[in-house]
Amino acid sequence: MNSFGKRIKSIRLSKDMSLRDLSNKSTIHYAILSQYENDLVFPQVKNLIQLSNTLKVNIHWLITGEGPQELPAFINQDNKKTELAACKKERNELRDEINTLKKQHYDDLRYINELQRELLQYKKS
Protein backbone atom coordinates (compact mmCIF):
# COMPACT_ATOMS: atom_id res chain seq x y z
CA MET A 1 0.00 0.00 0.00
CA ASN A 2 1.85 3.03 -1.23
CA SER A 3 -0.42 5.96 -0.50
CA PHE A 4 -1.93 7.41 2.62
CA GLY A 5 -5.41 7.25 1.05
CA LYS A 6 -5.06 3.57 0.20
CA ARG A 7 -4.04 2.79 3.78
CA ILE A 8 -7.10 4.58 5.18
CA LYS A 9 -9.44 2.87 2.74
CA SER A 10 -7.90 -0.55 3.31
CA ILE A 11 -8.13 -0.39 7.10
CA ARG A 12 -11.63 1.09 6.93
CA LEU A 13 -12.84 -1.73 4.67
CA SER A 14 -11.11 -4.36 6.82
CA LYS A 15 -13.22 -3.09 9.72
CA ASP A 16 -16.41 -3.24 7.59
CA MET A 17 -16.91 0.50 7.86
CA SER A 18 -18.46 2.79 5.28
CA LEU A 19 -17.20 6.33 4.81
CA ARG A 20 -20.27 7.49 6.75
CA ASP A 21 -19.47 5.07 9.59
CA LEU A 22 -15.92 6.38 9.79
CA SER A 23 -17.22 9.94 9.58
CA ASN A 24 -19.64 9.37 12.45
CA LYS A 25 -17.04 7.71 14.64
CA SER A 26 -14.24 10.14 13.87
CA THR A 27 -16.31 13.35 13.56
CA ILE A 28 -14.51 14.11 10.28
CA HIS A 29 -16.93 14.96 7.45
CA TYR A 30 -17.33 12.06 5.01
CA ALA A 31 -16.50 14.32 2.02
CA ILE A 32 -13.16 15.17 3.62
CA LEU A 33 -12.54 11.48 4.29
CA SER A 34 -13.25 10.76 0.64
CA GLN A 35 -10.67 13.36 -0.34
CA TYR A 36 -8.15 11.68 1.99
CA GLU A 37 -8.84 8.26 0.52
CA ASN A 38 -8.45 9.60 -3.02
CA ASP A 39 -5.17 11.30 -2.05
CA LEU A 40 -6.53 14.71 -2.99
CA VAL A 41 -5.58 16.29 0.34
CA PHE A 42 -3.54 15.30 3.38
CA PRO A 43 -5.17 15.67 6.81
CA GLN A 44 -4.32 18.18 9.47
CA VAL A 45 -2.59 16.81 12.55
CA LYS A 46 -5.78 16.78 14.65
CA ASN A 47 -7.54 14.70 11.96
CA LEU A 48 -4.56 12.32 11.71
CA ILE A 49 -4.81 11.72 15.44
CA GLN A 50 -8.57 11.27 15.20
CA LEU A 51 -8.20 8.75 12.35
CA SER A 52 -5.48 6.86 14.19
CA ASN A 53 -7.64 6.61 17.32
CA THR A 54 -10.83 5.75 15.47
CA LEU A 55 -9.24 3.11 13.25
CA LYS A 56 -7.01 1.91 16.12
CA VAL A 57 -3.86 2.05 14.01
CA ASN A 58 -0.38 3.39 14.63
CA ILE A 59 -0.20 6.99 13.42
CA HIS A 60 3.33 6.47 12.06
CA TRP A 61 2.08 3.57 9.94
CA LEU A 62 -0.92 5.60 8.83
CA ILE A 63 1.31 8.43 7.60
CA THR A 64 4.25 6.47 6.18
CA GLY A 65 3.13 2.88 5.72
CA GLU A 66 6.18 1.84 7.75
CA GLY A 67 6.40 0.05 11.07
CA PRO A 68 3.67 -1.85 12.87
CA GLN A 69 0.08 -1.15 11.90
CA GLU A 70 -1.31 -1.86 15.36
CA LEU A 71 -1.30 0.64 18.17
CA PRO A 72 1.19 -0.10 20.93
CA ALA A 73 -0.56 -1.88 23.81
CA PHE A 74 -0.19 1.07 26.17
CA ILE A 75 -2.04 3.33 23.70
CA ASN A 76 -4.81 0.97 22.64
CA GLN A 77 -8.11 2.40 23.93
CA ASP A 78 -9.56 -1.05 24.68
CA ASN A 79 -6.56 -1.84 26.85
CA LYS A 80 -6.92 1.53 28.57
CA LYS A 81 -10.53 0.74 29.49
CA THR A 82 -9.54 -2.68 30.86
CA GLU A 83 -6.61 -1.22 32.78
CA LEU A 84 -8.77 1.61 34.11
CA ALA A 85 -11.38 -0.87 35.36
CA ALA A 86 -8.63 -2.92 37.04
CA CYS A 87 -7.17 0.22 38.63
CA LYS A 88 -10.58 1.28 39.93
CA LYS A 89 -11.15 -2.18 41.40
CA GLU A 90 -7.73 -2.14 43.06
CA ARG A 91 -8.35 1.40 44.36
CA ASN A 92 -11.65 0.28 45.92
CA GLU A 93 -9.99 -2.77 47.48
CA LEU A 94 -7.23 -0.57 48.92
CA ARG A 95 -9.79 1.92 50.20
CA ASP A 96 -11.64 -0.93 51.94
CA GLU A 97 -8.39 -2.21 53.43
CA ILE A 98 -7.50 1.28 54.68
CA ASN A 99 -10.93 1.65 56.27
CA THR A 100 -10.54 -1.72 57.97
CA LEU A 101 -7.10 -0.71 59.28
CA LYS A 102 -8.46 2.63 60.49
CA LYS A 103 -11.23 0.83 62.38
CA GLN A 104 -8.73 -1.60 63.90
CA HIS A 105 -6.47 1.30 64.85
CA TYR A 106 -9.42 3.15 66.43
CA ASP A 107 -10.42 0.00 68.34
CA ASP A 108 -6.81 -0.44 69.51
CA LEU A 109 -6.67 3.18 70.68
CA ARG A 110 -9.92 2.76 72.61
CA TYR A 111 -8.53 -0.40 74.25
CA ILE A 112 -5.28 1.39 75.16
CA ASN A 113 -7.25 4.29 76.67
CA GLU A 114 -9.31 1.85 78.73
CA LEU A 115 -6.15 0.15 79.98
CA GLN A 116 -4.60 3.51 80.86
CA ARG A 117 -7.72 4.48 82.86
CA GLU A 118 -7.67 1.16 84.70
CA LEU A 119 -3.99 1.60 85.43
CA LEU A 120 -4.61 5.09 86.84
CA GLN A 121 -7.42 3.80 89.01
CA TYR A 122 -5.23 0.94 90.20
CA LYS A 123 -2.44 3.38 91.12
CA LYS A 124 -4.92 5.56 93.03
CA SER A 125 -6.15 2.68 95.12
Sequence and secondary structure as in RCSB ss.txt:
>XXXX:A:sequence
MNSFGKRIKSIRLSKDMSLRDLSNKSTIHYAILSQYENDLVFPQVKNLIQLSNTLKVNIHWLITGEGPQELPAFI
NQDNKKTELAACKKERNELRDEINTLKKQHYDDLRYINELQRELLQYKKS
>XXXX:A:secstr
  SHHHHHHHHHHHTT  HHHHHHHHT  HHHHHHHHTTSS   HHHHHHHHHHHTB HHHHHHS S SB  TTT
 HHHHHHHHHHHHHHHHHHHHHHHHHHHHHHHHHHHHHHHHHHHHHHHH 
